[in-house]
């Protein structure tokens, strides 16, 4: 046998032994070698706005991970559907939309909150100043313009009507309509709709013009809360865990950077980003930016951010009661943000348990 072991064959044997040891140490948990993981994430943007991943990339928080813009959207449900089908690598939507998609067994996991509601960042349901609409009951038979159906604004409308004692039959008589956000103010003023949902930049710009008043706001309804999350496809998470961690942690850092940085500086950075990306957009509306509204530190997710919408959807009959469990919808595993600026092992609240 010794005559068969040449220096060359011995080196091959030791190499194979080393590779076997690595494979054994990885076990089934090694989901894609680091060198094989994608470093480019496809995504949809929002016209005239800077989303948190774009801010994170510009600040250098995404490190070697790059973003590839493939177009714009005005619909969170459409955005996360695109992530579920692999047309983009991440998408963001209202948490109720995430619940509905997960209930249909879509292979997605929420990884970080990216927008929410606070006293500076909120959506209002606005009417003309001389409108006869003064109460929830006045909305019966009225047209309410919002950016998409089955998402944040429709949920707020339902909750408002429920809290003011309207029956399900009467609630269904209020008519939500899809109106692109940039056209909502004009549609309201031209009386094509009787109520328009306006948020952040578009809200403040309309209020500055005058002639409208709020019927109610989501902040008045629910106070501070994180309202939407970015989701990644489960296959992407399995095959690209390091990339996912870099992405999520980078977005987390951008959330805290925006929270800690003077507002004028955050606005200036966003204006610079819009100018550099060359999508033929105006920057004037950005001066109205105030907050991303994320409630939890670094955008970490909790059960309560999904449970409210699970209950709402079950009451509407959109999902079965107990069809979806909040803790099965998200993970904080990839969020390694720490206040000291150094990554740490994040809490692993996920589909596999909390």
VOBA-1610 file (N, C-alpha, C; in pm, whole numbers, padded with zeros to 5 digits, always signed):
BEGIN
Unk+00082-00120+00000Unk+00000+00000+00000Unk+00085+00125+00000Unk+00199+00119+00072Unk+00283+00237+00084Unk+00337+00280-00051Unk+00352+00186-00145Unk+00404+00223-00276Unk+00302+00302-00356Unk+00173+00300-00313Unk+00069+00373-00386Unk+00052+00516-00336Unk+00106+00549-00218Unk+00087+00683-00159Unk+00201+00774-00203Unk+00182+00843-00312Unk+00280+00939-00362Unk+00257+01073-00295Unk+00356+01165-00301Unk+00335+01299-00245Unk+00210+01367-00302Unk+00186+01346-00433Unk+00069+01409-00495Unk-00060+01353-00441Unk-00068+01219-00432Unk-00192+01158-00384Unk-00215+01190-00237Unk-00107+01205-00160Unk-00120+01239-00018Unk-00181+01378-00002Unk-00135+01473-00086Unk-00189+01609-00080Unk-00338+01609-00116Unk-00375+01528-00219Unk-00515+01520-00259Unk-00600+01465-00145Unk-00544+01361-00078Unk-00617+01298+00032Unk-00640+01399+00145Unk-00535+01474+00180Unk-00548+01571+00289Unk-00645+01683+00252Unk-00644+01722+00123Unk-00738+01825+00078Unk-00882+01779+00091Unk-00907+01655+00045Unk-01041+01598+00056Unk-01083+01584+00201Unk-00988+01544+00288Unk-01018+01530+00430Unk-01058+01664+00490Unk-00986+01770+00451Unk-01017+01903+00500Unk-01153+01950+00455Unk-01187+01925+00328Unk-01318+01962+00278Unk-01429+01887+00348Unk-01402+01759+00378Unk-01502+01679+00448Unk-01527+01734+00588Unk-01419+01776+00654Unk-01431+01832+00789Unk-01515+01959+00787Unk-01494+02043+00685Unk-01573+02166+00673Unk-01720+02132+00654Unk-01746+02032+00568Unk-01884+01993+00542Unk-01951+01941+00667Unk-01877+01859+00744Unk-01933+01803+00867Unk-01962+01914+00967Unk-01868+02010+00981Unk-01886+02118+01078Unk-02003+02208+01039Unk-02030+02221+00907Unk-02142+02303+00864Unk-02274+02235+00893Unk-02279+02103+00868Unk-02405+02032+00883Unk-02506+02088+00784Unk-02633+02076+00817Unk-02737+02123+00726Unk-02757+02274+00737Unk-02692+02338+00835Unk-02712+02481+00856Unk-02635+02568+00761Unk-02534+02517+00693Unk-02457+02598+00599Unk-02537+02614+00471Unk-02593+02730+00449Unk-02683+02750+00336Unk-02620+02840+00233Unk-02519+02796+00166Unk-02457+02876+00063Unk-02325+02934+00108Unk-02218+02899+00036Unk-02086+02952+00069Unk-02084+03102+00047Unk-02006+03171+00130Unk-02002+03318+00124Unk-01965+03367-00015Unk-01870+03298-00081Unk-01823+03344-00212Unk-01931+03329-00319Unk-02031+03242-00295Unk-02136+03219-00394Unk-02258+03307-00372Unk-02262+03383-00264Unk-02380+03463-00232Unk-02386+03588-00319Unk-02506+03621-00363Unk-02523+03740-00445Unk-02490+03865-00364Unk-02437+03964-00431Unk-02405+04091-00366Unk-02483+04206-00429Unk-02580+04173-00513Unk-02662+04274-00578Unk-02809+04243-00552Unk-02882+04340-00498Unk-03022+04321-00466Unk-03110+04406-00559Unk-03199+04339-00630Unk-03294+04409-00718Unk-03412+04460-00633Unk-03460+04578-00669Unk-03568+04637-00589Unk-03647+04737-00669Unk-03766+04772-00616Unk-03849+04879-00672Unk-03845+04999-00579Unk-03837+05118-00639Unk-03835+05240-00560Unk-03970+05309-00561Unk-03971+05428-00503Unk-04091+05513-00500Unk-04053+05648-00558Unk-04126+05692-00660Unk-04093+05817-00728Unk-04093+05934-00632Unk-03987+06014-00638Unk-03978+06133-00556Unk-03942+06109-00411Unk-03916+05984-00375Unk-03883+05950-00236Unk-03752+05873-00230Unk-03691+05876-00114Unk-03572+05796-00088Unk-03609+05690+00014Unk-03600+05564-00024Unk-03633+05457+00070Unk-03510+05423+00154Unk-03533+05363+00266Unk-03423+05337+00361Unk-03307+05258+00302Unk-03328+05154+00221Unk-03213+05085+00163Unk-03128+05178+00075Unk-03192+05271+00002Unk-03117+05367-00079Unk-03034+05458+00011Unk-03092+05501+00121Unk-03018+05584+00216Unk-02902+05505+00277Unk-02928+05380+00313Unk-02823+05295+00371Unk-02707+05276+00274Unk-02739+05254+00148Unk-02633+05235+00048Unk-02550+05362+00034Unk-02617+05476+00027Unk-02545+05603+00010Unk-02455+05634+00129Unk-02497+05592+00248Unk-02417+05615+00368Unk-02304+05513+00385Unk-02299+05414+00297Unk-02196+05311+00305Unk-02229+05199+00400Unk-02353+05194+00450Unk-02391+05095+00549Unk-02415+04956+00489Unk-02430+04949+00356Unk-02451+04818+00293Unk-02319+04751+00254Unk-02209+04819+00285Unk-02075+04763+00262Unk-02060+04717+00117Unk-02037+04587+00093Unk-02013+04540-00043Unk-02141+04498-00115Unk-02256+04517-00053Unk-02383+04484-00116Unk-02433+04606-00195Unk-02476+04582-00318Unk-02523+04690-00405Unk-02671+04673-00436Unk-02737+04784-00464Unk-02877+04783-00502Unk-02891+04802-00653Unk-02989+04734-00712Unk-03017+04750-00854Unk-03164+04787-00870Unk-03190+04911-00907Unk-03326+04961-00925Unk-03386+04905-01054Unk-03506+04847-01045Unk-03570+04790-01164Unk-03698+04863-01201Unk-03732+04968-01129Unk-03853+05043-01157Unk-03916+05094-01029Unk-04028+05163-01042Unk-04099+05217-00926Unk-04231+05146-00904Unk-04284+05158-00784Unk-04415+05105-00750Unk-04488+05207-00664Unk-04620+05196-00659Unk-04698+05276-00563Unk-04777+05183-00473Unk-04746+05052-00480Unk-04825+04953-00407Unk-04737+04859-00327Unk-04754+04862-00194Unk-04681+04767-00110Unk-04717+04622-00140Unk-04848+04588-00150Unk-04883+04449-00183Unk-04818+04400-00312Unk-04814+04486-00414Unk-04748+04447-00539Unk-04599+04426-00517Unk-04539+04510-00433Unk-04395+04503-00409Unk-04356+04371-00342Unk-04431+04330-00240Unk-04396+04205-00172Unk-04434+04083-00254Unk-04537+04096-00338Unk-04570+03987-00431Unk-04453+03964-00526Unk-04391+04073-00571Unk-04276+04062-00660Unk-04158+03995-00590Unk-04143+04021-00459Unk-04038+03955-00382Unk-04068+03806-00366Unk-04195+03774-00345Unk-04234+03633-00328Unk-04208+03551-00454Unk-04227+03614-00571Unk-04210+03543-00698Unk-04069+03554-00753Unk-03982+03629-00685Unk-03843+03639-00728Unk-03816+03744-00834Unk-03914+03830-00863Unk-03890+03937-00960Unk-03799+04045-00903Unk-03805+04063-00770Unk-03711+04150-00699Unk-03661+04071-00578Unk-03558+04121-00514Unk-03499+04047-00402Unk-03554+04089-00266Unk-03609+04207-00257Unk-03679+04247-00135Unk-03793+04340-00172Unk-03894+04342-00088Unk-04007+04431-00109Unk-04061+04474+00024Unk-04133+04586+00026Unk-04186+04636+00152Unk-04334+04664+00143Unk-04406+04635+00252Unk-04550+04661+00253Unk-04601+04673+00396Unk-04721+04726+00406Unk-04800+04730+00528Unk-04807+04588+00585Unk-04798+04575+00716Unk-04792+04443+00777Unk-04916+04358+00754Unk-05032+04421+00736Unk-05151+04345+00703Unk-05139+04277+00567Unk-05075+04344+00472Unk-05052+04284+00341Unk-04955+04167+00351Unk-04856+04178+00439Unk-04763+04068+00462Unk-04838+03948+00519Unk-04929+03973+00613Unk-05009+03865+00672Unk-05091+03795+00564Unk-05158+03871+00477Unk-05241+03812+00372Unk-05160+03727+00276Unk-05042+03776+00240Unk-04958+03700+00147Unk-04906+03573+00213Unk-04867+03584+00340Unk-04819+03466+00413Unk-04931+03363+00430Unk-05053+03410+00447Unk-05167+03319+00462Unk-05190+03237+00337Unk-05144+03288+00224Unk-05154+03214+00097Unk-05031+03126+00075Unk-04954+03108+00182Unk-04836+03020+00181Unk-04723+03073+00094Unk-04717+03204+00076Unk-04606+03261+00000Unk-04476+03244+00080Unk-04366+03211+00012Unk-04239+03183+00082Unk-04163+03310+00118Unk-04216+03389+00210Unk-04152+03516+00248Unk-04136+03525+00399Unk-04038+03605+00441Unk-04018+03633+00583Unk-03989+03781+00600Unk-04059+03845+00693Unk-04032+03985+00725Unk-03904+03994+00806Unk-03816+04090+00772Unk-03685+04097+00836Unk-03656+04228+00908Unk-03730+04336+00875Unk-03706+04464+00944Unk-03821+04560+00914Unk-03860+04637+01015Unk-03961+04741+00993Unk-03895+04858+00920Unk-03972+04921+00830Unk-03911+05031+00753Unk-03995+05158+00754Unk-04119+05150+00796Unk-04196+05274+00812Unk-04297+05255+00924Unk-04343+05366+00974Unk-04439+05359+01083Unk-04509+05492+01102Unk-04574+05503+01215Unk-04654+05621+01245Unk-04606+05682+01376Unk-04585+05812+01374Unk-04558+05888+01496Unk-04617+06027+01477Unk-04588+06117+01569Unk-04650+06249+01561Unk-04599+06331+01442Unk-04487+06289+01383Unk-04434+06360+01267Unk-04464+06289+01137Unk-04472+06155+01141Unk-04496+06076+01021Unk-04629+06003+01036Unk-04728+06048+00965Unk-04860+05988+00977Unk-04940+06012+00849Unk-05048+05938+00834Unk-05140+05955+00722Unk-05271+06011+00774Unk-05323+06110+00704Unk-05450+06168+00742Unk-05555+06145+00635Unk-05680+06139+00678Unk-05793+06129+00586Unk-05854+06269+00578Unk-05833+06334+00463Unk-05864+06476+00450Unk-05987+06500+00363Unk-06062+06604+00401Unk-06178+06649+00325Unk-06161+06798+00297Unk-06240+06849+00205Unk-06237+06993+00180Unk-06291+07067+00301Unk-06244+07187+00322Unk-06282+07262+00442Unk-06432+07282+00454Unk-06501+07298+00342Unk-06646+07320+00347Unk-06725+07191+00328Unk-06658+07077+00339Unk-06725+06948+00321Unk-06825+06922+00435Unk-06939+06861+00403Unk-07036+06826+00507Unk-06993+06704+00589Unk-06886+06639+00549Unk-06839+06520+00620Unk-06773+06561+00751Unk-06834+06518+00864Unk-06784+06554+00996Unk-06767+06433+01087Unk-06823+06320+01049Unk-06820+06203+01136Unk-06802+06076+01054Unk-06783+05966+01125Unk-06766+05836+01059Unk-06890+05801+00977Unk-07008+05826+01032Unk-07131+05791+00961Unk-07147+05869+00831Unk-07087+05987+00825Unk-07094+06068+00703Unk-07018+06005+00587Unk-06936+05904+00615Unk-06857+05839+00510Unk-06936+05734+00433Unk-07054+05700+00481Unk-07137+05602+00410Unk-07169+05654+00270Unk-07133+05577+00169Unk-07159+05616+00031Unk-07059+05712-00029Unk-06955+05746+00047Unk-06855+05842-00002Unk-06732+05771-00059Unk-06666+05839-00154Unk-06546+05786-00218Unk-06422+05832-00142Unk-06338+05735-00106Unk-06217+05763-00029Unk-06096+05722-00112Unk-06016+05818-00154Unk-05900+05789-00240Unk-05778+05750-00159Unk-05714+05640-00200Unk-05593+05591-00132Unk-05502+05523-00234Unk-05377+05500-00194Unk-05279+05454-00293Unk-05301+05311-00340Unk-05355+05225-00252Unk-05381+05087-00292Unk-05485+05028-00198Unk-05552+04923-00242Unk-05654+04860-00159Unk-05595+04742-00082Unk-05660+04708+00030Unk-05616+04595+00110Unk-05489+04620+00186Unk-05456+04746+00206Unk-05331+04779+00274Unk-05357+04879+00387Unk-05253+04955+00422Unk-05255+05042+00539Unk-05378+05132+00546Unk-05404+05206+00438Unk-05510+05307+00443Unk-05648+05244+00457Unk-05672+05134+00388Unk-05803+05069+00400Unk-05822+05013+00541Unk-05713+04963+00600Unk-05720+04913+00738Unk-05756+05026+00833Unk-05693+05143+00817Unk-05722+05256+00904Unk-05866+05302+00890Unk-05915+05302+00766Unk-06054+05340+00741Unk-06148+05244+00814Unk-06125+05116+00802Unk-06210+05016+00869Unk-06208+05033+01021Unk-06088+05051+01076Unk-06076+05065+01221Unk-06149+05190+01269Unk-06135+05298+01196Unk-06204+05422+01231Unk-06356+05402+01232Unk-06407+05337+01129Unk-06551+05316+01119Unk-06600+05220+01227Unk-06522+05115+01255Unk-06558+05019+01360Unk-06565+05088+01496Unk-06464+05170+01524Unk-06457+05235+01655Unk-06568+05338+01676Unk-06629+05378+01568Unk-06740+05474+01580Unk-06875+05405+01562Unk-06875+05274+01579Unk-07000+05201+01591Unk-07070+05159+01464Unk-07006+05172+01349Unk-07072+05132+01225Unk-07073+04980+01212Unk-07181+04927+01158Unk-07191+04783+01134Unk-07106+04745+01014Unk-07079+04616+00998Unk-07003+04571+00881Unk-07075+04606+00752Unk-07207+04601+00756Unk-07285+04636+00635Unk-07265+04782+00599Unk-07265+04871+00699Unk-07244+05014+00672Unk-07100+05043+00633Unk-07005+04972+00695Unk-06864+04991+00663Unk-06840+04963+00515Unk-06908+04861+00463Unk-06890+04824+00322Unk-06947+04928+00227Unk-07028+05021+00279Unk-07086+05124+00193Unk-06991+05242+00170Unk-06887+05253+00253Unk-06780+05351+00224Unk-06700+05292+00108Unk-06662+05376+00013Unk-06604+05325-00112Unk-06456+05364-00127Unk-06364+05274-00087Unk-06222+05304-00111Unk-06188+05290-00259Unk-06114+05387-00311Unk-06074+05387-00452Unk-05923+05405-00462Unk-05863+05343-00561Unk-05719+05360-00584Unk-05695+05492-00658Unk-05616+05579-00595Unk-05575+05705-00657Unk-05425+05720-00633Unk-05344+05736-00736Unk-05200+05755-00715Unk-05175+05869-00617Unk-05084+05851-00521Unk-05060+05954-00420Unk-05037+06094-00476Unk-04965+06104-00586Unk-04935+06237-00642Unk-05060+06304-00699Unk-05167+06228-00722Unk-05291+06284-00778Unk-05401+06302-00674Unk-05376+06257-00551Unk-05482+06257-00449Unk-05531+06398-00416Unk-05439+06489-00392Unk-05479+06625-00358Unk-05564+06686-00469Unk-05520+06672-00593Unk-05594+06729-00706Unk-05732+06665-00719Unk-05739+06532-00701Unk-05868+06462-00711Unk-05965+06510-00603Unk-05912+06537-00484Unk-05995+06587-00374Unk-06045+06727-00405Unk-05956+06813-00450Unk-05995+06952-00477Unk-06094+06961-00594Unk-06083+06868-00689Unk-06175+06867-00803Unk-06303+06789-00775Unk-06315+06740-00649Unk-06434+06669-00602Unk-06462+06539-00677Unk-06354+06478-00729Unk-06368+06345-00788Unk-06379+06240-00678Unk-06326+06274-00561Unk-06340+06193-00440Unk-06382+06287-00328Unk-06441+06230-00223Unk-06483+06316-00112Unk-06383+06317+00003Unk-06296+06214+00007Unk-06193+06203+00110Unk-06064+06156+00042Unk-05953+06214+00081Unk-05824+06173+00026Unk-05726+06142+00137Unk-05655+06031+00122Unk-05552+05994+00219Unk-05421+06058+00178Unk-05366+06140+00266Unk-05242+06211+00238Unk-05144+06187+00352Unk-05019+06163+00317Unk-04917+06138+00418Unk-04791+06215+00392Unk-04721+06246+00500Unk-04587+06304+00496Unk-04576+06422+00400Unk-04492+06407+00297Unk-04462+06518+00206Unk-04588+06571+00138Unk-04668+06481+00083Unk-04787+06523+00009Unk-04890+06586+00102Unk-04899+06537+00224Unk-04990+06594+00324Unk-04951+06738+00358Unk-04825+06756+00392Unk-04780+06889+00436Unk-04788+06992+00324Unk-04760+06946+00203Unk-04768+07036+00088Unk-04913+07079+00065Unk-05006+06985+00077Unk-05149+07016+00059Unk-05199+07108+00170Unk-05155+07083+00293Unk-05196+07167+00405Unk-05142+07309+00390Unk-05023+07320+00335Unk-04963+07452+00313Unk-05045+07531+00211Unk-05099+07462+00112Unk-05184+07527+00012Unk-05314+07573+00075Unk-05366+07492+00170Unk-05487+07530+00242Unk-05614+07476+00177Unk-05726+07498+00245Unk-05855+07458+00190Unk-05897+07316+00221Unk-05820+07245+00303Unk-05856+07109+00343Unk-05843+07096+00495Unk-05908+06994+00550Unk-05898+06968+00694Unk-05900+06817+00718Unk-05840+06772+00828Unk-05838+06628+00857Unk-05969+06581+00920Unk-06018+06467+00876Unk-06129+06401+00944Unk-06073+06319+01060Unk-05962+06245+01032Unk-05890+06172+01136Unk-05754+06132+01080Unk-05664+06088+01169Unk-05533+06040+01127Unk-05506+05904+01191Unk-05413+05829+01131Unk-05378+05699+01190Unk-05305+05716+01323Unk-05237+05828+01343Unk-05172+05855+01471Unk-05276+05875+01581Unk-05385+05945+01547Unk-05493+05962+01645Unk-05556+05827+01680Unk-05563+05738+01583Unk-05625+05607+01606Unk-05539+05516+01693Unk-05408+05507+01660Unk-05325+05401+01719Unk-05197+05450+01786Unk-05168+05579+01779Unk-05045+05628+01840Unk-04922+05584+01764Unk-04807+05576+01833Unk-04682+05534+01769Unk-04684+05384+01739Unk-04651+05345+01617Unk-04636+05203+01585Unk-04562+05186+01453Unk-04487+05077+01443Unk-04425+05040+01315Unk-04532+04972+01232Unk-04546+05014+01107Unk-04660+04970+01026Unk-04625+04877+00911Unk-04500+04880+00865Unk-04466+04799+00749Unk-04327+04739+00762Unk-04307+04628+00692Unk-04178+04558+00698Unk-04127+04525+00559Unk-03996+04513+00549Unk-03935+04457+00428Unk-03935+04306+00442Unk-03967+04238+00332Unk-03965+04092+00331Unk-03863+04044+00230Unk-03808+03926+00259Unk-03718+03858+00167Unk-03775+03719+00139Unk-03748+03670+00021Unk-03790+03536-00016Unk-03713+03434+00070Unk-03782+03330+00116Unk-03718+03231+00203Unk-03599+03164+00135Unk-03611+03141+00007Unk-03499+03079-00066Unk-03378+03173-00067Unk-03405+03303-00086Unk-03296+03400-00084Unk-03226+03399+00052Unk-03303+03395+00160Unk-03245+03393+00293Unk-03158+03269+00315Unk-03204+03157+00265Unk-03129+03033+00283Unk-03000+03034+00203Unk-03005+03088+00083Unk-02888+03084-00006Unk-02793+03202+00016Unk-02843+03310+00076Unk-02761+03432+00091Unk-02770+03490+00232Unk-02742+03411+00335Unk-02758+03462+00472Unk-02667+03579+00506Unk-02544+03578+00457Unk-02451+03687+00488Unk-02494+03816+00420Unk-02538+03804+00295Unk-02588+03921+00223Unk-02711+03977+00292Unk-02800+03887+00335Unk-02921+03931+00406Unk-02885+04004+00535Unk-02786+03953+00606Unk-02745+04018+00732Unk-02686+04157+00705Unk-02604+04167+00601Unk-02547+04297+00566Unk-02657+04395+00528Unk-02752+04349+00449Unk-02863+04435+00405Unk-02948+04481+00524Unk-02994+04388+00604Unk-03085+04422+00715Unk-03014+04511+00816Unk-02891+04477+00850Unk-02818+04557+00948Unk-02788+04696+00893Unk-02761+04705+00763Unk-02739+04835+00700Unk-02863+04923+00707Unk-02979+04865+00680Unk-03105+04940+00690Unk-03129+04982+00834Unk-03099+04892+00928Unk-03113+04924+01071Unk-03026+05045+01108Unk-02905+05046+01059Unk-02816+05159+01086Unk-02870+05288+01026Unk-02929+05277+00907Unk-02986+05396+00842Unk-03104+05451+00923Unk-03185+05361+00979Unk-03297+05404+01063Unk-03246+05487+01181Unk-03144+05434+01248Unk-03092+05503+01366Unk-03012+05627+01329Unk-02947+05626+01212Unk-02878+05746+01165Unk-02979+05858+01142Unk-03091+05827+01078Unk-03193+05929+01051Unk-03257+05978+01180Unk-03268+05890+01278Unk-03328+05928+01406Unk-03237+06023+01484Unk-03104+06003+01470Unk-03008+06079+01550Unk-02952+06203+01480Unk-02976+06215+01351Unk-02918+06323+01271Unk-03015+06438+01258Unk-02967+06562+01264Unk-03056+06676+01246Unk-03137+06664+01117Unk-03262+06703+01124Unk-03354+06686+01011Unk-03302+06750+00883Unk-03244+06867+00892Unk-03192+06935+00772Unk-03086+06851+00703Unk-03003+06783+00781Unk-02898+06699+00723Unk-02957+06577+00654Unk-03060+06518+00715Unk-03124+06402+00653Unk-03189+06442+00521Unk-03254+06557+00520Unk-03318+06605+00398Unk-03213+06632+00290Unk-03105+06698+00328Unk-02999+06729+00232Unk-02941+06602+00170Unk-02927+06499+00252Unk-02873+06372+00202Unk-02970+06310+00102Unk-03098+06316+00133Unk-03197+06259+00042Unk-03202+06335-00090Unk-03193+06466-00084Unk-03190+06547-00206Unk-03071+06509-00292Unk-02956+06491-00229Unk-02835+06452-00300Unk-02853+06317-00368Unk-02916+06223-00298Unk-02939+06088-00353Unk-03028+06095-00477Unk-03137+06171-00467Unk-03230+06183-00580Unk-03161+06245-00700Unk-03081+06347-00677Unk-03009+06411-00788Unk-02911+06315-00854Unk-02843+06235-00774Unk-02741+06143-00828Unk-02801+06027-00906Unk-02921+05982-00867Unk-02973+05861-00931Unk-03034+05887-01068Unk-03061+06012-01101Unk-03099+06048-01237Unk-03226+05984-01289Unk-03333+05992-01212Unk-03462+05934-01256Unk-03561+06042-01299Unk-03512+06160-01329Unk-03597+06270-01375Unk-03706+06304-01273Unk-03665+06325-01149Unk-03757+06354-01040Unk-03727+06492-00981Unk-03828+06555-00928Unk-03808+06679-00856Unk-03768+06650-00711Unk-03698+06744-00651Unk-03654+06726-00512Unk-03729+06816-00415Unk-03810+06908-00466Unk-03878+07004-00379Unk-03962+06938-00269Unk-04036+06830-00299Unk-04119+06770-00193Unk-04038+06714-00076Unk-03911+06685-00097Unk-03830+06624+00009Unk-03811+06717+00129Unk-03830+06846+00109Unk-03811+06940+00220Unk-03917+06919+00329Unk-04022+06844+00296Unk-04127+06819+00395Unk-04102+06693+00478Unk-03995+06620+00446Unk-03967+06496+00521Unk-03944+06526+00670Unk-03999+06440+00757Unk-03982+06461+00901Unk-03933+06337+00974Unk-03980+06219+00934Unk-03946+06098+01008Unk-03985+05976+00926Unk-03913+05864+00949Unk-03956+05738+00890Unk-04061+05670+00979Unk-04074+05715+01102Unk-04180+05668+01189Unk-04162+05529+01248Unk-04044+05469+01232Unk-04021+05334+01286Unk-04019+05341+01438Unk-04100+05258+01503Unk-04115+05268+01648Unk-04004+05199+01726Unk-03969+05078+01686Unk-03870+04999+01761Unk-03727+05036+01722Unk-03634+05022+01815Unk-03493+05047+01786Unk-03447+04959+01671Unk-03382+05021+01572Unk-03322+04951+01459Unk-03423+04872+01377Unk-03550+04904+01392Unk-03651+04838+01311Unk-03679+04694+01349Unk-03639+04655+01470Unk-03667+04516+01511Unk-03817+04495+01521Unk-03858+04374+01492Unk-04001+04342+01479Unk-04050+04269+01603Unk-04174+04294+01641Unk-04236+04224+01754Unk-04369+04164+01710Unk-04421+04071+01788Unk-04548+04005+01755Unk-04662+04106+01739Unk-04664+04208+01825Unk-04779+04301+01826Unk-04795+04374+01694Unk-04686+04390+01619Unk-04693+04461+01492Unk-04768+04382+01385Unk-04784+04252+01406Unk-04861+04170+01314Unk-04996+04128+01371Unk-05003+04113+01503Unk-05126+04059+01563Unk-05247+04148+01538Unk-05229+04279+01542Unk-05340+04370+01517Unk-05404+04343+01382Unk-05320+04319+01281Unk-05369+04300+01145Unk-05420+04159+01123Unk-05365+04062+01194Unk-05420+03926+01189Unk-05564+03928+01239Unk-05587+03997+01350Unk-05722+04007+01406Unk-05816+04082+01311Unk-05765+04192+01252Unk-05846+04272+01158Unk-05886+04191+01036Unk-05792+04118+00979Unk-05820+04039+00859Unk-05915+03923+00889Unk-05900+03864+01007Unk-05989+03755+01046Unk-06132+03807+01064Unk-06145+03926+01122Unk-06277+03985+01142Unk-06344+04018+01009Unk-06264+04061+00912Unk-06316+04091+00777Unk-06350+03965+00699Unk-06297+03851+00743Unk-06317+03726+00670Unk-06214+03703+00562Unk-06106+03784+00561Unk-06001+03767+00459Unk-05912+03647+00489Unk-05898+03613+00616Unk-05825+03492+00656Unk-05906+03421+00764Unk-05875+03294+00784Unk-05941+03219+00890Unk-05880+03254+01025Unk-05961+03248+01129Unk-05909+03271+01263Unk-05803+03165+01294Unk-05690+03204+01349Unk-05579+03116+01384Unk-05509+03055+01261Unk-05538+03109+01142Unk-05471+03060+01021Unk-05324+03100+01019Unk-05294+03215+01077Unk-05159+03269+01076Unk-05116+03303+01218Unk-04994+03268+01254Unk-04938+03300+01384Unk-04834+03410+01368Unk-04844+03516+01448Unk-04758+03633+01433Unk-04609+03595+01433Unk-04568+03512+01526Unk-04425+03480+01539Unk-04371+03398+01422Unk-04460+03345+01338Unk-04417+03269+01221Unk-04387+03358+01101Unk-04414+03486+01113Unk-04407+03575+00997Unk-04276+03650+00983Unk-04194+03652+01087Unk-04077+03739+01085Unk-03959+03678+01159Unk-03844+03741+01139Unk-03724+03706+01214Unk-03640+03832+01237Unk-03576+03839+01352Unk-03477+03943+01379Unk-03335+03888+01368Unk-03324+03766+01320Unk-03195+03696+01314Unk-03090+03771+01234Unk-03133+03843+01130Unk-03036+03908+01041Unk-03008+04053+01079Unk-03069+04099+01187Unk-03049+04237+01232Unk-02943+04240+01340Unk-02821+04273+01301Unk-02708+04271+01394Unk-02670+04411+01441Unk-02764+04505+01436Unk-02735+04642+01480Unk-02711+04647+01630Unk-02615+04731+01671Unk-02597+04760+01813Unk-02578+04910+01829Unk-02619+04963+01942Unk-02610+05107+01965Unk-02466+05157+01959Unk-02370+05070+01989Unk-02230+05110+01988Unk-02170+05107+01848Unk-02252+05069+01751Unk-02204+05066+01613Unk-02134+04939+01576Unk-02129+04843+01668Unk-02064+04716+01639Unk-02170+04608+01628Unk-02157+04520+01528Unk-02256+04414+01514Unk-02260+04326+01638Unk-02378+04275+01669Unk-02392+04180+01777Unk-02484+04068+01730Unk-02492+03962+01807Unk-02580+03853+01769Unk-02721+03895+01804Unk-02805+03912+01702Unk-02940+03962+01724Unk-03029+03854+01782Unk-03138+03901+01846Unk-03236+03808+01897Unk-03291+03727+01781Unk-03311+03596+01802Unk-03356+03511+01694Unk-03504+03478+01707Unk-03589+03579+01696Unk-03732+03557+01698Unk-03775+03530+01554Unk-03822+03410+01525Unk-03838+03374+01386Unk-03944+03269+01365Unk-03952+03222+01243Unk-04047+03118+01209Unk-04023+02991+01289Unk-03901+02972+01334Unk-03870+02850+01407Unk-03896+02864+01556Unk-03945+02982+01597Unk-03975+03002+01739Unk-03914+03129+01790Unk-03948+03165+01913Unk-03898+03292+01969Unk-03804+03265+02084
//
